[in-house]
């Protein structure tokens, strides 16, 4: 495994020779190379001045170098400084091993540490595709024969540093365990979707040290995610820990050696959501009542109390009524339908739209009466809620969310606003990043979300939370529920924070819960498909990350993905490419009989390199 380190005295001559070999790789003739030689010379006395770093393999061989030059501060010092990526060269025999990526990411990190906020790159035309794929943005003013790019180096966002103290964390994918403590009838006893969503443990913080998962995952998967998100060389993966049922924390506690290994590392232990078993594993106090606002009716009452104090004119609260049974809920919905009103029927703790049904007058007529809807509803009790009609067609989004967290000391931290993709009450994904939520909505959303965070902190909640909203026809925000756990938007925020730190500020990140695949594939072929999707997205200036791989082995195969880009056009183009190519998977492909679809059985303690 290669690593970056500062150049050492006595290496200048060897580095100059490497640079010239690398330049010649592109087929330039002797005269051109001779003309370039003075500019490409690495002098001994400049190793420190030019901040030259090298890529070194495990045998101590230097295989590439990069320089960070001309660091210039503004009137306030280095804050807002500019700099230049002067050299970035890889020895030709080592091209294609990821060394250019290693050196580039190291240079961007070093620039951010120096306070540089604008890094200029004058690239050889042959290297332009590399810089574009790394997220650098084309810039005006290219010198003759070169292509100019720029990147905005950024430190890790303050909220992300506060989340885990800026250090790697152990991620516990206890999605099913969290859901099971509420015994909601809409979730189903098997909770297979929850075990798939446990794969999002890869994104519970910007930098994992270990992933702890209930079901087996493909052996290549963590490495593929890590390459895109610049993880440390080794991330521990403990999978296949739960054969049946939701009890991931209990499964870890039943393996004293594993529990001890996770604890002895001294790293934060981050779950999807807090449970009694997780508290025992982490050695934390446990207060079940601290999760009471995960209940949709309790959250509604909390919203009402906050609004009763005034100060949130951009927020409106839909009316809500409890119904002890499905029949009582349907009777009220039918009465509202006769009056021309639409209704939302909700279970108390459904997640991602499970247990949520929108009842419109048209739907009641099409069904032949409200009674026909009974069989589609979970058992009671249910909540009957006023349906909020959205804005007319235009640039106003319909579904948005606020994310934040309460730290161990009880301090709430805002994270940001996200745009959600919701269809017929079911969550399908989310997008985060600059300008995703219009400013006219972001202000009241952040203010109300912060007020909820203060109330949750006072009630004893510790950990992540979000508040979901719909936008009404007047452009006001209507809060509909709170989630006291990590969510799909939260993992997009984590990925955005990491990509901004690695590749420069300004990423838009989209989590897409379900991309349909054209066929079930063996593990090795799924790896090839994901690698091809990553290459295709990189050509568009976007990043592709396989977020949920295990759905690919279901009878109706699918894939959860994370996409990132600098602008909405590239993000949308990447999304269209992924969906198109995913549906085309399997065309003309025959699966060998000895290669069943699905990952190999996991082994607790497997290390992914």
SULRA-V116327 format. One record per residue. N is the residue number from 1. SS is DSSP state (alpha for helix, beta for strand, coil for the rest). OMEGA is omega in whole degrees, 0 to 359 (none if undefined). Layout:
n=N ss=SS omega=OMEGA
n=N ss=SS omega=OMEGA
This chain:
n=1 ss=coil omega=181
n=2 ss=coil omega=176
n=3 ss=beta omega=177
n=4 ss=beta omega=176
n=5 ss=beta omega=176
n=6 ss=beta omega=175
n=7 ss=coil omega=183
n=8 ss=coil omega=175
n=9 ss=coil omega=180
n=10 ss=coil omega=182
n=11 ss=coil omega=189
n=12 ss=alpha omega=183
n=13 ss=alpha omega=179
n=14 ss=alpha omega=179
n=15 ss=alpha omega=176
n=16 ss=alpha omega=179
n=17 ss=alpha omega=179
n=18 ss=alpha omega=180
n=19 ss=alpha omega=182
n=20 ss=alpha omega=176
n=21 ss=alpha omega=181
n=22 ss=alpha omega=179
n=23 ss=alpha omega=180
n=24 ss=alpha omega=181
n=25 ss=coil omega=184
n=26 ss=coil omega=174
n=27 ss=coil omega=179
n=28 ss=coil omega=181
n=29 ss=coil omega=183
n=30 ss=alpha omega=181
n=31 ss=alpha omega=179
n=32 ss=alpha omega=181
n=33 ss=alpha omega=178
n=34 ss=alpha omega=179
n=35 ss=alpha omega=180
n=36 ss=alpha omega=191
n=37 ss=alpha omega=180
n=38 ss=alpha omega=181
n=39 ss=alpha omega=184
n=40 ss=alpha omega=180
n=41 ss=coil omega=174
n=42 ss=coil omega=182
n=43 ss=coil omega=183
n=44 ss=alpha omega=184
n=45 ss=alpha omega=183
n=46 ss=alpha omega=184
n=47 ss=coil omega=180
n=48 ss=coil omega=182
n=49 ss=coil omega=182
n=50 ss=coil omega=178
n=51 ss=coil omega=183
n=52 ss=beta omega=174
n=53 ss=beta omega=180
n=54 ss=beta omega=171
n=55 ss=beta omega=185
n=56 ss=beta omega=179
n=57 ss=coil omega=185
n=58 ss=coil omega=179
n=59 ss=coil omega=180
n=60 ss=coil omega=180
n=61 ss=coil omega=178
n=62 ss=beta omega=187
n=63 ss=beta omega=179
n=64 ss=beta omega=179
n=65 ss=beta omega=175
n=66 ss=beta omega=179
n=67 ss=beta omega=178
n=68 ss=beta omega=194
n=69 ss=beta omega=172
n=70 ss=beta omega=177
n=71 ss=beta omega=183
n=72 ss=beta omega=181
n=73 ss=beta omega=175
n=74 ss=beta omega=184
n=75 ss=coil omega=181
n=76 ss=coil omega=183
n=77 ss=beta omega=183
n=78 ss=beta omega=180
n=79 ss=beta omega=182
n=80 ss=beta omega=184
n=81 ss=beta omega=171
n=82 ss=beta omega=177
n=83 ss=beta omega=182
n=84 ss=beta omega=171
n=85 ss=beta omega=189
n=86 ss=beta omega=181
n=87 ss=beta omega=166
n=88 ss=beta omega=185
n=89 ss=beta omega=178
n=90 ss=beta omega=178
n=91 ss=coil omega=185
n=92 ss=alpha omega=180
n=93 ss=alpha omega=183
n=94 ss=alpha omega=180
n=95 ss=coil omega=179
n=96 ss=coil omega=180
n=97 ss=coil omega=179
n=98 ss=coil omega=182
n=99 ss=alpha omega=176
n=100 ss=alpha omega=177
n=101 ss=alpha omega=180
n=102 ss=alpha omega=183
n=103 ss=alpha omega=180
n=104 ss=alpha omega=181
n=105 ss=alpha omega=177
n=106 ss=alpha omega=180
n=107 ss=alpha omega=179
n=108 ss=alpha omega=178
n=109 ss=alpha omega=180
n=110 ss=alpha omega=178
n=111 ss=alpha omega=179
n=112 ss=alpha omega=180
n=113 ss=alpha omega=179
n=114 ss=coil omega=182
n=115 ss=coil omega=179
n=116 ss=beta omega=179
n=117 ss=beta omega=175
n=118 ss=beta omega=181
n=119 ss=beta omega=181
n=120 ss=beta omega=180
n=121 ss=beta omega=173
n=122 ss=beta omega=193
n=123 ss=beta omega=166
n=124 ss=beta omega=181
n=125 ss=alpha omega=180
n=126 ss=alpha omega=182
n=127 ss=alpha omega=184
n=128 ss=alpha omega=180
n=129 ss=alpha omega=178
n=130 ss=alpha omega=183
n=131 ss=alpha omega=177
n=132 ss=alpha omega=179
n=133 ss=alpha omega=179
n=134 ss=coil omega=175
n=135 ss=coil omega=176
n=136 ss=coil omega=186
n=137 ss=beta omega=176
n=138 ss=beta omega=183
n=139 ss=coil omega=179
n=140 ss=coil omega=173
n=141 ss=coil omega=180
n=142 ss=coil omega=174
n=143 ss=coil omega=179
n=144 ss=coil omega=177
n=145 ss=coil omega=181
n=146 ss=beta omega=178
n=147 ss=beta omega=184
n=148 ss=beta omega=172
n=149 ss=beta omega=170
n=150 ss=beta omega=179
n=151 ss=beta omega=181
n=152 ss=coil omega=180
n=153 ss=coil omega=183
n=154 ss=coil omega=172
n=155 ss=coil omega=176
n=156 ss=coil omega=183
n=157 ss=coil omega=182
n=158 ss=alpha omega=181
n=159 ss=alpha omega=181
n=160 ss=alpha omega=176
n=161 ss=alpha omega=180
n=162 ss=alpha omega=184
n=163 ss=alpha omega=180
n=164 ss=alpha omega=180
n=165 ss=coil omega=179
n=166 ss=coil omega=180
n=167 ss=coil omega=177
n=168 ss=coil omega=183
n=169 ss=beta omega=172
n=170 ss=beta omega=185
n=171 ss=beta omega=183
n=172 ss=beta omega=184
n=173 ss=coil omega=187
n=174 ss=coil omega=182
n=175 ss=alpha omega=181
n=176 ss=alpha omega=179
n=177 ss=alpha omega=178
n=178 ss=alpha omega=181
n=179 ss=alpha omega=188
n=180 ss=alpha omega=183
n=181 ss=coil omega=179
n=182 ss=coil omega=176
n=183 ss=coil omega=181
n=184 ss=coil omega=185
n=185 ss=coil omega=183
n=186 ss=coil omega=187
n=187 ss=coil omega=180
n=188 ss=coil omega=185
n=189 ss=coil omega=184
n=190 ss=coil omega=179
n=191 ss=coil omega=178
n=192 ss=alpha omega=178
n=193 ss=alpha omega=180
n=194 ss=alpha omega=179
n=195 ss=alpha omega=173
n=196 ss=alpha omega=183
n=197 ss=alpha omega=174
n=198 ss=alpha omega=177
n=199 ss=alpha omega=177
n=200 ss=alpha omega=173
n=201 ss=alpha omega=177
n=202 ss=alpha omega=188
n=203 ss=alpha omega=181
n=204 ss=coil omega=171
n=205 ss=coil omega=181
n=206 ss=coil omega=185
n=207 ss=coil omega=178
n=208 ss=beta omega=169
n=209 ss=beta omega=180
n=210 ss=beta omega=175
n=211 ss=beta omega=180
n=212 ss=beta omega=192
n=213 ss=coil omega=181
n=214 ss=coil omega=186
n=215 ss=coil omega=176
n=216 ss=coil omega=175
n=217 ss=coil omega=178
n=218 ss=coil omega=186
n=219 ss=coil omega=181
n=220 ss=coil omega=195
n=221 ss=alpha omega=183
n=222 ss=alpha omega=177
n=223 ss=alpha omega=179
n=224 ss=alpha omega=177
n=225 ss=alpha omega=183
n=226 ss=alpha omega=178
n=227 ss=alpha omega=181
n=228 ss=alpha omega=185
n=229 ss=alpha omega=172
n=230 ss=coil omega=178
n=231 ss=coil omega=172
n=232 ss=coil omega=188
n=233 ss=coil omega=183
n=234 ss=coil omega=173
n=235 ss=beta omega=179
n=236 ss=beta omega=176
n=237 ss=beta omega=177
n=238 ss=beta omega=185
n=239 ss=coil omega=181
n=240 ss=coil omega=185
n=241 ss=coil omega=184
n=242 ss=coil omega=178
n=243 ss=coil omega=180
n=244 ss=coil omega=175
n=245 ss=coil omega=190
n=246 ss=coil omega=197
n=247 ss=coil omega=181
n=248 ss=alpha omega=180
n=249 ss=alpha omega=177
n=250 ss=alpha omega=179
n=251 ss=alpha omega=177
n=252 ss=alpha omega=179
n=253 ss=alpha omega=179
n=254 ss=coil omega=177
n=255 ss=coil omega=187
n=256 ss=alpha omega=181
n=257 ss=alpha omega=179
n=258 ss=alpha omega=179
n=259 ss=alpha omega=179
n=260 ss=alpha omega=179
n=261 ss=alpha omega=181
n=262 ss=alpha omega=181
n=263 ss=alpha omega=186
n=264 ss=alpha omega=178
n=265 ss=coil omega=179
n=266 ss=coil omega=181
n=267 ss=coil omega=176
n=268 ss=beta omega=176
n=269 ss=beta omega=188
n=270 ss=beta omega=177
n=271 ss=beta omega=169
n=272 ss=coil omega=178
n=273 ss=coil omega=186
n=274 ss=coil omega=177
n=275 ss=coil omega=177
n=276 ss=alpha omega=180
n=277 ss=alpha omega=176
n=278 ss=alpha omega=181
n=279 ss=alpha omega=178
n=280 ss=alpha omega=180
n=281 ss=alpha omega=183
n=282 ss=alpha omega=182
n=283 ss=coil omega=183
n=284 ss=coil omega=173
n=285 ss=coil omega=184
n=286 ss=coil omega=176
n=287 ss=coil omega=181
n=288 ss=alpha omega=182
n=289 ss=alpha omega=178
n=290 ss=alpha omega=178
n=291 ss=alpha omega=188
n=292 ss=alpha omega=181
n=293 ss=alpha omega=166
n=294 ss=alpha omega=174
n=295 ss=coil omega=182
n=296 ss=alpha omega=178
n=297 ss=alpha omega=177
n=298 ss=alpha omega=177
n=299 ss=alpha omega=178
n=300 ss=alpha omega=178
n=301 ss=alpha omega=177
n=302 ss=alpha omega=178
n=303 ss=alpha omega=181
n=304 ss=alpha omega=179
n=305 ss=alpha omega=179
n=306 ss=alpha omega=182
n=307 ss=alpha omega=180
n=308 ss=alpha omega=179
n=309 ss=coil omega=182
n=310 ss=coil omega=177
n=311 ss=coil omega=179
n=312 ss=coil omega=184
n=313 ss=coil omega=180
n=314 ss=coil omega=184
n=315 ss=beta omega=174
n=316 ss=coil omega=185
n=317 ss=coil omega=177
n=318 ss=coil omega=178
n=319 ss=coil omega=181
n=320 ss=beta omega=180
n=321 ss=beta omega=176
n=322 ss=beta omega=175
n=323 ss=beta omega=186
n=324 ss=coil omega=183
n=325 ss=coil omega=175
n=326 ss=alpha omega=182
n=327 ss=alpha omega=179
n=328 ss=alpha omega=178
n=329 ss=alpha omega=181
n=330 ss=alpha omega=179
n=331 ss=alpha omega=180
n=332 ss=alpha omega=179
n=333 ss=alpha omega=179
n=334 ss=alpha omega=178
n=335 ss=alpha omega=178
n=336 ss=alpha omega=180
n=337 ss=alpha omega=178
n=338 ss=alpha omega=178
n=339 ss=coil omega=178
n=340 ss=coil omega=183
n=341 ss=coil omega=174
n=342 ss=coil omega=187
n=343 ss=beta omega=172
n=344 ss=beta omega=175
n=345 ss=beta omega=186
n=346 ss=beta omega=165
n=347 ss=beta omega=188
n=348 ss=coil omega=187
n=349 ss=coil omega=178
n=350 ss=coil omega=181
n=351 ss=coil omega=175
n=352 ss=coil omega=182
n=353 ss=coil omega=176
n=354 ss=coil omega=181
n=355 ss=coil omega=179
n=356 ss=beta omega=180
n=357 ss=beta omega=176
n=358 ss=beta omega=182
n=359 ss=beta omega=178
n=360 ss=coil omega=175
n=361 ss=alpha omega=179
n=362 ss=alpha omega=180
n=363 ss=alpha omega=178
n=364 ss=alpha omega=179
n=365 ss=alpha omega=182
n=366 ss=alpha omega=181
n=367 ss=alpha omega=182
n=368 ss=coil omega=180
n=369 ss=coil omega=185
n=370 ss=alpha omega=182
n=371 ss=alpha omega=182
n=372 ss=alpha omega=180
n=373 ss=alpha omega=187
n=374 ss=alpha omega=186
n=375 ss=alpha omega=180
n=376 ss=alpha omega=184
n=377 ss=coil omega=173
n=378 ss=coil omega=177
n=379 ss=coil omega=178
n=380 ss=coil omega=0
n=381 ss=coil omega=179
n=382 ss=beta omega=175
n=383 ss=beta omega=177
n=384 ss=beta omega=186
n=385 ss=beta omega=175
n=386 ss=beta omega=177
n=387 ss=coil omega=181
n=388 ss=coil omega=178
n=389 ss=coil omega=187
n=390 ss=coil omega=180
n=391 ss=coil omega=175
n=392 ss=coil omega=179
n=393 ss=coil omega=181
n=394 ss=coil omega=184
n=395 ss=coil omega=178
n=396 ss=coil omega=180
n=397 ss=coil omega=182
n=398 ss=coil omega=188
n=399 ss=beta omega=180
n=400 ss=beta omega=182
n=401 ss=beta omega=174
n=402 ss=beta omega=176
n=403 ss=beta omega=176
n=404 ss=beta omega=176
n=405 ss=beta omega=176
n=406 ss=beta omega=183
n=407 ss=coil omega=186
n=408 ss=coil omega=179
n=409 ss=coil omega=179
n=410 ss=coil omega=178
n=411 ss=coil omega=176
n=412 ss=beta omega=179
n=413 ss=beta omega=173
n=414 ss=beta omega=175
n=415 ss=beta omega=177
n=416 ss=beta omega=181
n=417 ss=beta omega=180
n=418 ss=beta omega=175
n=419 ss=beta omega=182
n=420 ss=beta omega=173
n=421 ss=beta omega=183
n=422 ss=beta omega=178
n=423 ss=beta omega=179
n=424 ss=coil omega=178
n=425 ss=coil omega=183
n=426 ss=beta omega=179
n=427 ss=beta omega=180
n=428 ss=beta omega=180
n=429 ss=beta omega=182
n=430 ss=beta omega=178
n=431 ss=beta omega=177
n=432 ss=beta omega=176
n=433 ss=coil omega=184
n=434 ss=coil omega=174
n=435 ss=coil omega=181
n=436 ss=coil omega=176
n=437 ss=coil omega=182
n=438 ss=coil omega=184
n=439 ss=alpha omega=182
n=440 ss=alpha omega=175
n=441 ss=alpha omega=187
n=442 ss=alpha omega=181
n=443 ss=alpha omega=179
n=444 ss=alpha omega=179
n=445 ss=alpha omega=181
n=446 ss=alpha omega=181
n=447 ss=alpha omega=181
n=448 ss=alpha omega=178
n=449 ss=alpha omega=178
n=450 ss=alpha omega=178
n=451 ss=alpha omega=176
n=452 ss=alpha omega=179
n=453 ss=alpha omega=178
n=454 ss=alpha omega=178
n=455 ss=alpha omega=179
n=456 ss=alpha omega=178
n=457 ss=alpha omega=180
n=458 ss=alpha omega=180
n=459 ss=coil omega=176
n=460 ss=coil omega=180
n=461 ss=coil omega=174
n=462 ss=coil omega=181
n=463 ss=beta omega=184
n=464 ss=beta omega=171
n=465 ss=beta omega=170
n=466 ss=beta omega=174
n=467 ss=beta omega=180
n=468 ss=beta omega=181
n=469 ss=beta omega=161
n=470 ss=beta omega=181
n=471 ss=beta omega=182
n=472 ss=coil omega=185
n=473 ss=coil omega=179
n=474 ss=coil omega=180
n=475 ss=coil omega=176
n=476 ss=coil omega=180
n=477 ss=beta omega=177
n=478 ss=beta omega=179
n=479 ss=beta omega=185
n=480 ss=beta omega=178
n=481 ss=beta omega=171
n=482 ss=beta omega=176
n=483 ss=beta omega=184
n=484 ss=coil omega=185
n=485 ss=coil omega=170
n=486 ss=coil omega=185
n=487 ss=coil omega=175
n=488 ss=alpha omega=177
n=489 ss=alpha omega=182
n=490 ss=alpha omega=180
n=491 ss=alpha omega=174
n=492 ss=alpha omega=176
n=493 ss=alpha omega=179
n=494 ss=alpha omega=181
n=495 ss=alpha omega=179
n=496 ss=alpha omega=179
n=497 ss=alpha omega=181
n=498 ss=alpha omega=180
n=499 ss=alpha omega=176
n=500 ss=alpha omega=179
n=501 ss=alpha omega=184
n=502 ss=alpha omega=195
n=503 ss=alpha omega=180
n=504 ss=coil omega=188
n=505 ss=coil omega=169
n=506 ss=coil omega=181
n=507 ss=coil omega=163
n=508 ss=beta omega=181
n=509 ss=beta omega=180
n=510 ss=beta omega=170
n=511 ss=beta omega=178
n=512 ss=beta omega=188
n=513 ss=beta omega=190
n=514 ss=beta omega=173
n=515 ss=beta omega=184
n=516 ss=beta omega=175
n=517 ss=coil omega=182
n=518 ss=coil omega=181
n=519 ss=coil omega=168
n=520 ss=coil omega=185
n=521 ss=coil omega=168
n=522 ss=beta omega=185
n=523 ss=alpha omega=183
n=524 ss=alpha omega=180
n=525 ss=alpha omega=175
n=526 ss=alpha omega=177
n=527 ss=alpha omega=179
n=528 ss=alpha omega=179
n=529 ss=alpha omega=181
n=530 ss=alpha omega=177
n=531 ss=alpha omega=179
n=532 ss=alpha omega=177
n=533 ss=alpha omega=178
n=534 ss=alpha omega=179
n=535 ss=alpha omega=180
n=536 ss=alpha omega=178
n=537 ss=alpha omega=179
n=538 ss=alpha omega=178
n=539 ss=alpha omega=177
n=540 ss=coil omega=184
n=541 ss=coil omega=182
n=542 ss=beta omega=179
n=543 ss=beta omega=176
n=544 ss=beta omega=177
n=545 ss=beta omega=175
n=546 ss=beta omega=188
n=547 ss=beta omega=181
n=548 ss=beta omega=182
n=549 ss=coil omega=190
n=550 ss=alpha omega=176
n=551 ss=alpha omega=180
n=552 ss=alpha omega=182
n=553 ss=alpha omega=176
n=554 ss=coil omega=176
n=555 ss=coil omega=171
n=556 ss=coil omega=194
n=557 ss=coil omega=180
n=558 ss=beta omega=182
n=559 ss=beta omega=170
n=560 ss=beta omega=185
n=561 ss=beta omega=168
n=562 ss=beta omega=176
n=563 ss=beta omega=179
n=564 ss=beta omega=178
n=565 ss=beta omega=180
n=566 ss=coil omega=183
n=567 ss=coil omega=184
n=568 ss=alpha omega=181
n=569 ss=alpha omega=179
n=570 ss=alpha omega=180
n=571 ss=alpha omega=179
n=572 ss=alpha omega=179
n=573 ss=alpha omega=178
n=574 ss=alpha omega=179
n=575 ss=alpha omega=179
n=576 ss=alpha omega=179
n=577 ss=alpha omega=182
n=578 ss=alpha omega=181
n=579 ss=alpha omega=182
n=580 ss=alpha omega=183
n=581 ss=alpha omega=179
n=582 ss=alpha omega=178
n=583 ss=alpha omega=181
n=584 ss=coil omega=181
n=585 ss=coil omega=175
n=586 ss=coil omega=179
n=587 ss=coil omega=181
n=588 ss=coil omega=185
n=589 ss=coil omega=177
n=590 ss=coil omega=180
n=591 ss=coil omega=177
n=592 ss=coil omega=184
n=593 ss=coil omega=183
n=594 ss=coil omega=179
n=595 ss=coil omega=179
n=596 ss=coil omega=176
n=597 ss=coil omega=177
n=598 ss=beta omega=180
n=599 ss=coil omega=173
n=600 ss=coil omega=177
n=601 ss=coil omega=182
n=602 ss=coil omega=176
n=603 ss=coil omega=181
n=604 ss=coil omega=180
n=605 ss=coil omega=178
n=606 ss=coil omega=177
n=607 ss=beta omega=178
n=608 ss=beta omega=180
n=609 ss=coil omega=none
